[in-house]
Amino acid sequence: MRPRIQVKELFADYLIRAADDEEFDIPQAKWGKVLRPNSYPSEIIEGWGALRLKIACCEVSFSPEPPGIQIVFEGGDISAEDADAIVREIVESAESFTGQRGKVIPLQ
């Protein structure tokens, strides 16, 4: 008998990048410290992506997708407003770290 595979549902998908349409100047080794929301508790977890966080009830993955960073929310129960707010806070953190202005591009 084959083991059952649970497929997680994609909830939200974003691309973040600098306002000049270039990538943020964040070394990938610093992603775990920089790409975190300030007002939502988060923890680094194992899984696919260059970085994966548990935020609220969701798993959130980060992958380099030039020219930017793709952020994908999977599973869990979070409102679209909260997902948008989390991504905005992550961009604010990236802006603070790099001194670059940023933008969010919803992919769904």
Beta strands, then each sheet from edge to edge (+ up, - down):
strand 1: 10-18
strand 2: 42-44
strand 3: 51-55
strand 4: 58-64
strand 5: 69-74
strand 6: 102-106
sheet 1: 2+ 3- 4+ 5- 1+ 6-
end
